[in-house]
Amino acid sequence: MFQYRRVGYVRSLVLTQVKTNGVSFLRSHSLESIGVPHGFSTRVGGVSTGPFGSMNLGQASMSNHQDEPENITENWRRFQSAIGLANYDRASVAQVHGSEIVEVGESMPGADVCGDAVITVRAKKMLSIQVADCAAVLLASEDGKEVAAVHAGWRGAVQEIVRKAISRMKASPQCIIAAIGPCIGPDAFEAGEEVAVEFDRVNLSKFVRRSATDKCRIDLSGSIAEQLRRAGVVRIDSADVCTFGQERFFFSHRRDRGTTGRMAACIATRD
């Protein structure tokens, strides 16, 4: 099991590691309590091998070494089945580390649609975000009729993509439940001063740990939780686990120098 941490009024809970037919994934207690189907994948339970072993759900965008497409297809089949969304249409977008938000209606976004957040009120649509150190944030209204999935790396954080996604949702922020998935932790997330000043610009300096050198450490998860609070979200689950440091369970772009797999965070409206 992995532990949630308490940040302000972020609730201290247990993030349950579920294993179904060999597939290990993580669930938010708060989202589960309102009956919203969802899951944060780990790297356990798939068919891929080598640096992509084994539950790889996407291609390494900055590497010449790629996984076999049929492996990714089978991994998706297994993961969707494990989280109870086997017959759902998967809605995903081309992630560009920006702040564009795509609303999913009856038609699905094409592979050329760029964005870093997806929102829907439609049934049988599974929203999907892929990560390998960046944070995946899942959002749901308390009645389970509206959901969103957000990709938030440091660029997304300083562009306030989480706040922008919440502002696009029909539900009021006080009626939205949020879960922040595993991401790179502050001990592993070293960045230059040019990144630190971007966090300063959006009043997130307290999540930057500067040193005597020109390098700093970034608390990505903490900065996202703070933005959720500022937006008015009250119920927030945040995973206190670092993808860089947990090689057994998570892919990490930084740790594996680009040649690695992708995890996914998925969510759908409650039936």
C-alpha positions in Angstrom: 0.0 0.0 0.0 1.0 3.6 -0.5 0.1 6.4 1.9 -1.6 9.6 1.2 -0.1 12.6 2.9 -1.7 15.6 4.6 -1.1 19.0 3.0 -3.4 21.6 4.6 -6.8 20.0 4.4 -5.7 17.3 1.9 -7.0 14.2 3.6 -4.6 11.6 5.0 -5.8 8.4 3.5 -4.6 5.0 2.2 -4.2 4.8 -1.5 -5.3 1.2 -2.2 -3.2 -1.0 -4.4 -5.7 -3.3 -6.1 -4.6 -6.4 -8.0 -7.1 -7.9 -10.5 -6.0 -10.8 -12.7 -2.4 -9.9 -12.2 -2.9 -6.2 -13.0 -1.9 -3.8 -10.2 -3.4 -0.4 -10.1 -4.2 2.4 -7.6 -7.5 3.8 -6.5 -8.6 7.0 -4.7 -10.8 6.3 -1.7 -12.7 9.5 -2.2 -13.6 8.8 -5.9 -14.4 5.2 -5.0 -16.7 6.3 -2.2 -19.0 8.1 -4.8 -18.9 5.2 -7.2 -16.9 6.8 -10.0 -14.9 4.1 -11.9 -11.2 5.1 -12.2 -7.7 3.8 -11.8 -4.0 4.9 -11.8 -2.0 2.2 -13.5 1.4 0.9 -12.3 3.9 -1.0 -14.5 2.7 -4.3 -13.1 0.6 -6.9 -15.0 1.2 -6.4 -18.7 3.0 -8.2 -21.5 5.7 -5.7 -22.5 9.3 -6.5 -21.9 12.7 -4.8 -21.5 12.5 -1.1 -20.4 8.7 -1.2 -21.1 8.1 -4.1 -18.8 5.4 -4.8 -18.3 2.2 -2.7 -18.2 3.2 -0.1 -20.7 0.3 2.0 -22.1 2.1 4.3 -24.5 5.2 5.0 -26.6 8.3 6.8 -25.4 8.0 10.0 -27.3 11.7 11.0 -27.0 13.4 7.6 -27.7 14.3 5.6 -30.8 13.5 2.5 -28.8 9.8 1.7 -29.0 7.5 -1.0 -27.6 5.6 -3.3 -29.9 2.1 -1.8 -30.7 0.4 -5.1 -30.2 1.9 -5.2 -26.6 0.4 -1.8 -25.9 -3.0 -2.9 -27.3 -3.1 -6.0 -25.0 -2.0 -4.0 -22.0 -4.8 -1.5 -22.5 -7.3 -4.4 -22.8 -6.0 -5.8 -19.5 -6.0 -2.5 -17.7 -9.5 -1.4 -18.8 -10.8 -4.8 -17.8 -9.1 -4.6 -14.4 -10.6 -1.2 -13.6 -14.1 -2.2 -14.8 -14.1 -0.2 -18.0 -13.6 -2.9 -20.6 -16.5 -1.8 -22.9 -15.8 1.9 -22.7 -14.6 4.1 -25.5 -11.2 5.5 -24.6 -10.9 9.3 -25.1 -7.3 10.6 -25.1 -5.5 13.6 -26.7 -2.0 14.4 -27.9 -0.4 15.8 -24.8 1.8 18.9 -25.3 2.6 20.1 -21.8 0.3 23.0 -22.3 -3.1 24.2 -20.9 -5.6 23.3 -23.7 -8.7 21.5 -22.5 -10.8 19.2 -24.7 -14.5 18.5 -24.0 -15.6 15.1 -25.1 -19.1 14.7 -26.5 -20.7 12.0 -28.5 -17.8 12.1 -31.0 -14.3 11.2 -29.8 -11.2 13.5 -30.2 -8.9 12.4 -33.0 -5.2 11.5 -32.6 -4.2 14.9 -33.8 -6.2 16.8 -31.2 -3.8 18.5 -28.8 -4.5 19.1 -25.2 -3.6 18.2 -21.6 -7.0 17.9 -20.0 -10.2 16.1 -21.1 -13.7 16.6 -19.6 -17.0 14.8 -20.2 -20.5 14.4 -19.0 -21.1 11.5 -21.4 -21.7 7.9 -20.3 -19.4 5.1 -21.6 -16.5 7.5 -22.3 -13.3 6.7 -20.5 -11.0 9.7 -20.2 -7.3 8.9 -20.3 -4.1 10.8 -19.5 -0.6 9.2 -19.8 2.4 10.0 -17.5 5.9 8.9 -16.6 6.9 11.4 -13.8 4.3 14.2 -14.5 1.2 14.2 -12.3 -2.2 12.9 -13.4 -5.1 14.5 -11.7 -8.6 13.0 -11.8 -11.6 15.1 -11.1 -15.3 14.2 -10.5 -18.4 16.0 -9.4 -20.0 14.6 -6.2 -22.9 13.1 -8.2 -20.5 11.3 -10.5 -22.1 12.8 -13.6 -19.1 14.9 -14.7 -15.4 13.9 -14.8 -12.1 15.1 -16.0 -8.5 13.9 -16.4 -5.6 16.3 -16.3 -1.9 16.0 -17.3 0.2 18.3 -15.1 3.9 18.4 -15.4 5.8 21.5 -14.2 4.8 23.4 -17.4 1.1 22.5 -16.8 1.4 23.5 -13.2 2.7 27.0 -13.9 0.1 27.4 -16.7 -2.5 26.6 -14.0 -4.1 23.8 -16.1 -5.8 22.3 -13.1 -7.5 25.6 -12.2 -8.5 26.1 -15.9 -10.0 22.6 -16.1 -12.1 23.2 -12.9 -13.3 26.4 -14.3 -14.6 24.6 -17.4 -16.5 22.0 -15.4 -20.2 22.6 -14.8 -20.0 21.5 -11.1 -19.0 24.1 -8.6 -15.5 23.6 -7.1 -16.8 22.8 -3.7 -18.7 19.9 -5.2 -15.6 18.5 -7.1 -13.5 15.6 -5.7 -9.8 15.5 -6.8 -7.2 12.8 -6.8 -3.5 13.4 -7.6 -1.7 10.3 -8.8 1.9 9.3 -8.2 4.5 11.6 -9.7 8.2 12.5 -9.3 8.9 13.7 -5.8 10.9 16.8 -4.7 14.0 14.8 -3.7 14.3 13.6 -7.3 12.9 16.6 -9.2 15.9 18.8 -9.7 15.5 21.8 -12.0 17.2 25.1 -12.9 16.5 28.6 -11.7 14.5 29.2 -14.9 11.9 26.7 -13.7 11.9 28.1 -10.1 11.1 31.6 -11.3 8.0 30.2 -13.2 6.7 28.9 -9.9 7.5 32.2 -8.2 5.4 33.9 -11.0 2.3 32.0 -10.0 2.9 32.4 -6.2 4.0 28.8 -5.7 7.5 29.6 -4.3 6.9 27.5 -1.1 7.0 24.4 -3.3 10.5 25.3 -4.6 13.5 24.3 -2.4 16.5 26.4 -3.5 20.1 25.6 -2.6 23.5 27.4 -2.8 23.9 26.0 -6.3 21.9 27.1 -9.4 19.7 24.0 -8.9 16.5 23.7 -7.0 14.0 20.9 -6.0 10.3 21.1 -7.0 7.4 19.6 -5.1 5.1 19.1 -8.1 2.3 17.2 -6.2 2.3 19.8 -3.4 2.0 22.7 -5.9 -1.0 21.0 -7.7 -2.7 20.4 -4.3 -2.3 24.1 -3.5 -3.8 25.1 -6.9 -6.8 22.8 -6.2 -7.3 24.5 -2.9 -7.1 27.9 -4.4 -9.7 26.9 -6.9 -12.1 26.0 -4.1 -11.8 22.2 -4.2 -12.2 20.8 -0.6 -11.8 17.0 -1.0 -8.3 16.2 -2.4 -6.4 12.9 -2.3 -2.7 13.1 -3.0 -0.3 10.2 -3.3 2.9 10.4 -1.3 5.0 8.3 -3.6 7.7 9.1 -6.0 7.7 7.5 -9.5 11.5 8.1 -9.8 12.3 6.2 -6.6 9.8 3.3 -7.0 11.2 1.5 -10.1 9.4 -1.7 -9.3 6.0 -0.1 -9.6 6.4 3.0 -11.8 7.9 4.1 -15.1 10.1 7.3 -14.9 11.2 9.4 -17.8 13.9 11.0 -15.8 15.2 7.9 -14.1 15.3 5.9 -17.3 16.5 8.7 -19.5 13.6 8.7 -21.9 13.5 5.0 -22.8 10.6 3.9 -20.6 6.9 3.1 -20.7 3.9 5.1 -19.8 1.4 4.8 -17.0 -2.2 6.0 -17.4 -4.9 7.6 -15.2 -8.4 6.8 -16.4 -11.9 7.9 -15.2 -15.5 7.7 -16.4 -18.9 9.0 -15.2 -20.9 6.9 -12.8 -23.5 4.8 -14.5 
